[in-house]
Amino acid sequence: MQISFSLAKGKIDAVCGIESRGFLFGLHCHSFGSSFILVRKKGKLPPPIISEAYDLEYVSAVIEMCEGQLKPGQRVLIHDDLLATGGTTEAAAKLVKKQGGIVSQFSF
């Protein structure tokens, strides 16, 4: 049975934590019964994966997520340790949408 927890803006089915300090939030997800999904730099996750390229201030990068971890319609919170240019967070949101998830909240 999947139990969801709520934050400021409603029900959350899963949390995507962006590498690597964003993973610390995952400890709390399991205590509330929500799924936790790793979003990592290219080449760190086992296949099958989906990827998204993005631009930072001075460089380009790629982040990945394991394919099939989200069910269509699941409400997702994306968590990162800080917000700078927003490029990494935007790329994570695109990965969620590629799998049919709904980005409902962000936390930093």
Backbone as a ProteinNet text record, in pm:
[ID]
protein_1_A
[PRIMARY]
MQISFSLAKGKIDAVCGIESRGFLFGLHCHSFGSSFILVRKKGKLPPPIISEAYDLEYVSAVIEMCEGQLKPGQRVLIHDDLLATGGTTEAAAKLVKKQGGIVSQFSF
[TERTIARY]
83.7	0	89.3	59.3	134.4	63.1	131	77.1	153	84.5	150.1	150.6	244.8	246.1	220.7	188.2	154.9	256.3	284.9	364.8	277.6	337.4	263.1	152.2	171.9	74.6	4.7	-3.9	-83.6	-8	-79.1	-33.8	87.7	181	301	308.7	326.1	341.3	487.1	574.1	715.4	797.8	923.8	1019.1	1138.3	1179.2	1301.4	1409.1	1516.2	1628.8	1742.3	1789.8	1896.4	2032.2	2120.3	2253.2	2327	2396.1	2389.9	2332.7	2342.5	2286.5	2134.9	2073.3	1928.7	1885	1979.4	1946.5	1912	1962.6	1936.8	1788.4	1714.6	1569.7	1501.5	1562.5	1505.8	1485.6	1566	1548	1409.4	1358.1	1226.5	1113.5	1133.7	1028.9	982.4	1075.8	1039.3	961.6	990.7	916.8	771.7	744.5	607.6	543.7	617.3	562.7	565.8	634	642.6	767.3	761.8	875.7	983.8	1107.5	1218.5	1293.8	1319.4	1381.2	1509.5	1617	1745.8	1753.7	1801.7	1834.4	1984.3	2058.3	2203.9	2271.6	2399.7	2482	2491.6	2519.7	2528	2624.1	2578	2662	2665.3	2584.6	2588.4	2476	2373.7	2258.7	2257.7	2201.1	2190.4	2079.6	2092.5	1987.4	1862.4	1749.9	1725.3	1711.8	1763.2	1757.9	1699.2	1655.7	1621	1711	1744.9	1841.5	1783.3	1842.4	1805.2	1930.6	1962.7	2075.5	2026.7	2115.7	2080.1	2204.7	2184.1	2295.6	2302.7	2424.9	2452.1	2513.5	2566.2	2622.1	2731.6	2824.7	2939	2957.6	2878.7	2896.2	2760.5	2764.8	2646	2664.9	2554.9	2561.1	2441.9	2441.2	2331.9	2298.3	2168.1	2125.1	2035.8	2025.9	1950.4	1864.5	1764.4	1672.4	1644	1627.9	1591.5	1450.6	1436.8	1308.1	1212.1	1085.8	982.9	963.9	1031.6	1014.9	890.5	837.8	715.8	600.9	483	362.3	297.3	235	167.1	67.9	70.3	-21.7	28.7	142.8	195.3	241.2	211.7	250	388.4	478.1	618.8	667.8	746.1	820.2	965	1025.7	1166.2	1245.7	1347.9	1427.6	1574	1632.3	1775.5	1826.9	1957.4	2011.5	2008.4	2016.3	2009.9	1959.2	1918	1871.8	1966.2	2032.3	2121.7	2060.5	2097.5	2043	1909.3	1878.9	1754.7	1765.1	1880.6	1896.6	1881.6	1941.3	1933.7	1790.6	1726.5	1589	1494.4	1512	1429.2	1448.2	1572.6	1600.2	1534.2	1538.2	1472.2	1321.4	1262.7	1119.4	1085.8	1172	1150.3	1156.4	1247	1254.1	1125.4	1072.2	946	834.6	825.1	719.8	733.4	856.8	879	817.6	807.8	752.7	605.4	545.1	403.3	372.1	475.9	455.4	413.5	358.8	315	405	479.2	562.5	470.2	453.1	360	429.1	554.8	625	775.1	843.4	988.9	1029	1143.2	1197.2	1347.2	1402.8	1547	1597.6
-116.6	0	124.3	219.5	344.3	450.9	505.5	613.4	739	849.4	973.5	1069.8	1162.3	1265.1	1399.8	1497.2	1628.8	1731	1825.9	1940.5	2063.7	2177.2	2302.7	2306.7	2244	2257	2128.2	2033.4	1915.5	1785.5	1685.3	1547	1527.6	1445	1410	1257.6	1203.9	1059.5	1017.2	1106.1	1074.3	1201.3	1183.5	1293.4	1257.8	1352.4	1337.2	1421.1	1356.4	1425.9	1437.4	1559.9	1585.5	1567.6	1499.2	1462.4	1581.1	1560.4	1449	1491.6	1617.9	1660.8	1654.2	1653.6	1635.9	1497.1	1402.8	1267.3	1262.5	1354.8	1353.9	1363.2	1430.9	1443	1307.3	1216.2	1082.9	1005.5	1031.2	964.3	990.4	1108.7	1144.4	1084.2	1064.6	1013.7	875.8	789.6	652.8	648.3	739	739.2	782.1	852.6	892.5	800.6	700.2	605.3	649.9	758.3	804.8	749.8	742.3	694.8	802.1	758.7	850.9	809.4	904.8	877.6	959.5	891	958	1023.4	1145.7	1214.4	1237.9	1173.9	1173.6	1224.7	1252.7	1290.4	1173	1204.5	1103.9	990.4	866.8	750.7	688.4	735.8	684.5	586	577	490.9	370.4	259.1	141.8	161.4	100.3	111.8	34.1	66	169.6	306.8	407	543.9	637.6	754	863.1	980	1063	1171.1	1304.4	1409.3	1545.8	1632.8	1699	1792.2	1929.8	2006.1	2140.4	2226.2	2356.4	2450.5	2513.2	2526	2598.8	2732.7	2803.3	2933.5	2929.5	2832.8	2829.7	2698.5	2597.6	2465.6	2402.3	2292.8	2210.5	2080.4	2017.5	1892.6	1805.9	1681.8	1587.8	1522.9	1514.4	1437.8	1324.2	1220.5	1101	1052.5	973.9	910.3	771.1	673.7	540	542.9	484.3	479.9	387	424.8	340.7	356.9	451	470.6	550.9	621.6	700.2	641.2	645.7	607.7	735.4	728.6	848.1	902.2	1033.6	1100	1115.4	1053.8	1071.1	1214.7	1267.3	1403.3	1400.3	1483.5	1477.4	1610	1599.9	1713.3	1695.2	1799.8	1795.8	1871.8	1804.6	1864.8	1874.4	1991.1	2012.1	2092.1	2091.3	2160.2	2312.1	2362.2	2506.3	2537.6	2660.8	2707.4	2816.9	2795	2896.5	2945.1	2882.8	2924.5	2858.6	2748.3	2675.5	2571.3	2561.6	2468.4	2322.8	2284.4	2145.9	2110.7	2200.5	2177.3	2168.3	2254.3	2250.1	2118.5	2071.3	1943.7	1828.5	1832	1727.8	1728.9	1846.7	1857.2	1796.9	1817.2	1758.4	1606	1551.2	1405.6	1350.9	1420.2	1378.5	1378.9	1484.5	1496.2	1390.6	1354.3	1250	1117.5	1094.9	969.3	983	1097.1	1116	1166	1200.6	1254.4	1400.1	1446.1	1585.5	1652.6	1754.2	1828.7	1920.8	1893.6	1974.1	2069.9	2041.6	2128.1	2117.9	2222.1	2223.5	2260	2207.6	2253	2262.7	2359.7	2385.8	2407.6
0	0	0	-85.2	-93.3	-11	85.7	167.6	131.3	118.4	81.2	198.7	196.8	298.8	234.6	315.8	264.9	312	227.3	263.6	243.3	231	226.9	122.7	9.4	-98.5	-134.2	-42.4	-69.3	-75.3	-123.1	-125.5	-216.1	-167.6	-242.6	-250.4	-370.5	-387.8	-390.7	-438.5	-451.6	-439.4	-401	-393.7	-481	-565	-642.9	-575.7	-533.4	-471.5	-569.8	-588.8	-684.5	-616.5	-685.3	-633.4	-574	-472.1	-380	-245.8	-214.3	-85.6	-84.7	-199.8	-207	-161.9	-155.4	-111.7	36.5	114.9	259.2	289.6	204.5	223.5	210.6	139.5	118.5	246.4	347	475.6	532.8	512.5	563.9	481.4	354	266	308.4	338.2	374.8	505.8	597.7	723.3	702.2	593.7	560.2	457.1	410.1	315.2	170.2	139	1	-66.6	-197.1	-275.5	-280.8	-290.2	-310	-435	-521.8	-650.5	-662.8	-694	-711.9	-849.7	-851.8	-976.5	-969.5	-1063.6	-1053.1	-1179.4	-1164.3	-1278.5	-1375	-1499.7	-1606.1	-1569.4	-1594.3	-1578.7	-1440	-1347.3	-1209.8	-1177	-1261.1	-1234.3	-1327.6	-1282.8	-1370.2	-1473.5	-1590.4	-1692.1	-1650.4	-1706.7	-1807	-1741.5	-1808.1	-1755.5	-1861.5	-1812.8	-1903.1	-1865	-1962.1	-1941.9	-1983.2	-1927.2	-1965.6	-1957.5	-2067.5	-2070.3	-2027	-1965.7	-1920.1	-1915.1	-1910.9	-1904.7	-1766.5	-1718.4	-1596	-1635.6	-1541.4	-1571.1	-1677.4	-1663.8	-1754.5	-1829.1	-1797.3	-1857.7	-1886.8	-1961	-1982.5	-1906.3	-1868.4	-1792.3	-1828.3	-1777.6	-1799.3	-1666.2	-1635.2	-1518.6	-1566.8	-1481.9	-1519.4	-1403.2	-1440.2	-1346.4	-1400.8	-1313.6	-1360.4	-1419.5	-1534.3	-1602.8	-1527.7	-1523.1	-1463.9	-1314.3	-1252.1	-1108.6	-1074.3	-1171.1	-1149.8	-1228.7	-1171.3	-1242.9	-1294.4	-1411.5	-1463	-1360.7	-1345.3	-1253.1	-1111	-1078.3	-942.8	-922.3	-803.1	-767.5	-703.3	-755.1	-718.1	-661.3	-554.1	-500.8	-545.6	-598.7	-638.8	-534	-477.9	-371.1	-411.1	-386.9	-406.5	-287.4	-268.7	-152	-167.6	-291.2	-310.8	-450.9	-466.8	-597.1	-643	-755.4	-811.4	-943	-1054.3	-1184	-1213.9	-1145.5	-1171	-1280.8	-1345.6	-1457.2	-1417	-1306.1	-1260.8	-1221.1	-1151.8	-1107.6	-1226.6	-1324.1	-1444.2	-1519.2	-1527.9	-1594.6	-1518.8	-1385.9	-1305.8	-1330.2	-1340.7	-1369.1	-1504.7	-1602.5	-1734.9	-1729.3	-1646.8	-1631.3	-1570.7	-1471	-1408.1	-1511.7	-1589.5	-1690.9	-1800.9	-1836.7	-1937.7	-1894.7	-1764.3	-1712.8	-1675.1	-1705.2	-1677.7	-1538.3	-1461	-1327.7	-1332.4	-1221.3	-1207.4	-1105.1	-1147	-1053.1	-976.2	-847.3	-768.9	-672.5	-637.5	-543.1	-564.4	-517.8	-511.5	-369.2	-324.1	-195.9	-208.3	-135	-141.1	1.1
[MASK]
++++++++++++++++++++++++++++++++++++++++++++++++++++++++++++++++++++++++++++++++++++++++++++++++++++++++++++

